[in-house]
Amino acid sequence: MDSRTKGKTVMEVGGDGVAVITLINPPVNSLSFDVLYNLKSNYEEALSRIDVKAIVITGAKGRFSGGFDISGFGEMQKGTIKEPKAGYISIDIITDLLEAARKPSVAAIDGLALGGGLELAMACHARISAPAAQLGLPELQLGVIPGFGGTQRLPRLVGLTKALEMILTSKPVKAEEGHSLGLIDAVVPPAELLTTARRWALDIVERRKPWVSSVSKTDKLPSLGEAREILKFARGQTQKRAPNMKHPLMCLDAIEVGIVSGPRAGLEKEAEVASQVVNLDTTKSLIHVFFSQRGTTKVPGVTDRGLAPRKIKKVAIIGGGLMGSGIATALILSNYPVVLKEVNEKFLEAGIGRVKANLQSRVRKGSMSQEKFEKTMSLLKGSLDYESFRDVDMVIEAVIENISLKQQIFADLEKYCPQHCILASNTSTIDLNKIGERTKSQDRIVGAHFFSPAHIMPLLEIVRTNHTSAQVIVDLLDVGKKIKKTPVVVGNCTGFAVNRMFFPYTQAAMFLVECGADPYLIDSAISKFGMPMGPFRLCDLVGFGVAIATATQFIENFSERTYKSMIIPLMQEDKRAGEATRKGFYLYDDKRKAKPDPELKKYIEKARSISGVKLDPKLANLSEKEIIEMTFFPVVNEACRVFAEGIAVKAADLDIAGIMGMGFPPYRGGIMFWADSIGSKYIYSRLDEWSKTYGEFFKPCAFLAERGSKGVPLSAPVKQASSRL
């Protein structure tokens, strides 16, 4: 997308002498280069006209601006545009033209003012907002920094501590809070927004309202010593929370320069940092993730056929366990009426209790009112039979991973549900063709694979069989969007995309441990790499029952490349099952805090004697880099198989699936993007070497071997003639 080909501003001068400049760049009025240069041109005209006393800046169609057009960053990284960077815009246009103008300006904010949108508003001499508007600087989550003066103006308007909180967390505030902070001068109904802004601008001209230059304010800044202490603390917290990212610390540097040396020096430092961060690897990764996430809803042969999603008025869920109750929670939170079915009264009561507990935790945190809690819970009904399924539009089966049980359920559903009803399974590993074997409704069977906890985890894997209709996929994409999930459409196979890609992850770790590596050092290295937790801590969290059930599926389907470790079965024999039993690879106290268990050695030694694996001094003393490679390169290898088989249409879909389903660090861009940053040739050579030494588990697949031998990027498109999609 070329950011130079879209967006504009228009100016209208009223009889009151106020020039209203409107930002127009659907859907969120992003600040493309065209918009910014149009704004500059309109502004210069307004300043030169004698019939213009003051200026109001607003956005078209109820949205001020969602910020700088991020496609511009992508173009800068590729070097395909040579336009002046953020520094020029920030200082020459925003500061020296808008803020320093001899005619006052007022921002009229509706909908949202995010990133560059808020920075533009802060350069105006006053800000009037509608109540529902969101105000924030979310740039850090995209790998960049506020580059239009935000590092200098926000601390001067709301104070250093609040500004750091807003910038470092990327969380927006609503207009009322913005007003109490001093970010907004007045909050008025949307219908009065422009009128009030015009009047306010004229009041500034007549000196009835203050003419405030945000960048020059100092009354909310702490003393120099106090500011340095606050920034020192913020740096420490940032390094703990994001040890692998540089740009948040670089952002703090720009803020500090402004406080120590004055706003002009701060703006120049901000411009310098803004141009540097664009070229960081983490920034390239995060921008890739940004675009890839938005691309998951574009499915060739499905979303390009002009199909409109059908209205899903009522959903049924079978199974009220952790997954079923989590799915029910996600649905009722988005106003879907839900019927929850269980096999007996006791299980049904427990399932409804779990949903209630999920919502009550929101009430305790203050993110949900008691009234909203009661209204949301009223959308959930319990059932012990299928009679209430006669008018549902979608059923999601969420029972245990047992093929015969699921087959029976789907056969029953066909008898009770209306013919248009979508029949979905939340299975995480079982082939959907097997689940639907006893039904005649193959075209409406689909996988709706949520990740635990289902009401929190952001990914929805939509699994399409060879028979699933395009209409059903379009419907489920719409539901996914409405329940605030990122949907990724994948083909049908054991484990689908996420679980299949990552099934070698734990097995590689088990192999290394049996060869002599320390499991706690493995977990530590992988946590430092950026995963939420290492493979052994993850096994404890999900429970050994789930781990064995999943491994069994892979042993049955991919036996030639499955490493069969006995460590978990041996621990299970001793009633160790993970965090739930307070004993697994770790020991857990009352607060579920994990600590290493010296007894683990005996299970490892016993498993080693059963498997016949010998201690390998080389593997017992791996560096962190080697641990990462030996754990993740098998994942890359399996991801290549998934891509080559057409289970995923785009490598970027696998990136998003891994990030949102398994917690792969987004600042590494996803599994395929990360692999390409290392190089297919290197990954192939390492796997090939290990397979010759340690066996088939590490053997590179044909796709990886072909691309690796030629040095071709793994994420380059493949011919999709045989695609499952």
Phi, psi and omega in degrees: 000125179266113185295346182279351187260007182217159175091147179199176169231153174233150181235134174233131179255122181273171179294343179277358179087013178258126175269121178260116178258122183251127176279128181230108177197080184302151004268345185240017180055048180293153186270079174288169178300322178299315180300315184293320179286327172297317179299315179301315181296314178300319183295315180297323177295315181299321180291331183274342184276132182285342179273003178254120178264326185208169186230139172240132176251131179218176179242152181286152171054045171074017177224125180292285175195136177275004176112185180297138179295107188295341176298337176297324177295318179300317180294322179297317181298320181284343182079017182275349173233145183245019182295158177303145184279188184304327183301317179298313182297315183298312186274307186288317184270302186293313186274304188282335179264301186287303187289325183272005183299153179275359174242135185288153177232149179229134175269128176255104192256123173231152174075283181203147170223093185242148177055233179302333177297314178291323180297321176296316180297321181293337178282343175288166186272355172196159181226123176247135186227150169282155188300324187275359185297145174253135184233124181188168177238088185269016189301323186300327180290347176261004177088003180244185178237162173301116189247005178248036177095003183296327180292340182259320186279321184298314178300328182283338180268322186243358184095153186295315185298312180293322179297317179297319178300313181295319184285313186288330179267346183063018183269130178281165172243156175278166186302318183299316178294320177301324179293315181293333180279341184097004178284326181246140181272331179200147176244123183225159177301150182308323183295336182259002190299304183294319180300314181295318180297319179297314182295319180297318180299318179291326177296326176294317178303318183274006179066021175276340175235151182290145175263103189249124172264108187304318187291344181263351182294143177226352188296336181260000179276138177287173176297162183301316180296316180294320180299318180295322178295317179298315181291325177298316178296316181298322178296316180299315180295321181294318180294327176291316187282324184224068186294340183262007183242134182266328192296328177296322179291324178294325177295317179297325177300317181296320179298316183295319180302319180297322181285321183281317189248001178102160188297325182294315178297323179295318179296321179293321177294318178301315180298319179297312181295318181301322180284334180281317187294333180302333183262003177289146178299321181295324179293315178301321180294313184292325177291321174302317180296318180304309181288322181296321180297321179285342182271353184293337182275001177260107184241111181305137179080358180235297185275357179257018183255004178077018180280134176264141179294140175282156181281124176264107185267332185210137182236141174248144177235133179254115181107119183253026177289198183301318181288310183300317180291326177293320178295317178300319179299313180301320183289313183290333175296337178253024172069026172270125172294135186231136170254123180253118182255137174225172186276337177209170185298321182297312180293323180295315179299320179295319180297314179295324178298322179294317178299315180300316180296322178300317181286323181296330177295328176291321178298316180298323181280352179086008181268358177215134178280161178299322179296316179294323177302311182294320179295319180293316180296332181293345179280350184257127177238145178262155179207148177248000179218184184265003184301322182281004179270358188290343180237021180274152181261342178206140173241136174241114178276128183223049179265183183296161184282075180231114188300312185296323178296315180295322179298319179295318180299315182292327176294321178292319182301321181300330181283327189256330186277151176297160187295335180275350188295132176284132180252103186247148176240140177267015180307144181260344184223335191280137178303125183294331178298323178290321181297321183266014184306323186269007181252163176256355187262051185299332184286344180249010176271132185209155173268132173237081188269108176269164179243144188277138353285131192296333181275356181243314183297136191277351188265141168234112177274114178263115188256120183254129173274179177294343185256342184301132182285153177298326181299318180297320178296315179299319179298315184288326174300320180294316178298315179304316179296319183290332178264017173063037173253158170265110181274137174235122181272126181228166177276173185268125172194172178299122179084350180056226184267301189295303184294327179290315179303319189264004180296330177285347185302304180289322182296321177298318179296319178298317179301313181299320180294317179295334178275356175121356180288151180278121182299328182284329174290325177297311179300319181296315181297320183286327174294319178296326177298331176129358176289150180303327177199164179282173185296328182283320175295325178294317177302318178297320183293313183283338180097145184290332178300314179295318181299317181289319180299318180292314181299323180300317179300319182286324177298319180293322189261334183227048188300329185291340181232028178254127175271117187263096178267145179260005185301309182294312178303322179294321178292323179299323178301331179264023177063025172264127183224012180110199186303324183299329180259006180066009176218126175206236171286338177238168169257146185235136177270189183300331180265014179061028175278132186270142171218150182302150181243116180299335182291345183302329183304321184293325178290321179296315181296320180293317179298321179297320181292326179289315184283341181079012179286139179260149175300135181239107183306326180295316181282338179285345184232046182287147171283168178299320179299317180292324177298314179301314183294315183288340177271320187263335179297323173298329176293316177301317181302315180289324176299323177296320177297316180300318180291314182296327181281354180080015175296326172238141180282323184237141175299327180298329177295324177291324176300311182293320180299317180292322180293312187273340180263328184241355179079021174302134188300122181299330181287001170255359170085358184103163190297318182284320179296317178297316180300318180291334177290336177272321179111128183297327182296315181294314181298317179299315183296321180292312180298319180298317179296314181295323182294326178290331182269319190244356173110185190300332183307324184264000187297125180294138179289166184301320181299312181292321179297317181295311182289322181295322181293334180258352183073024180280138178304139181292333183271359177300142185304150175246158175292127187258030181300325182257018184299141175292347180258000000 
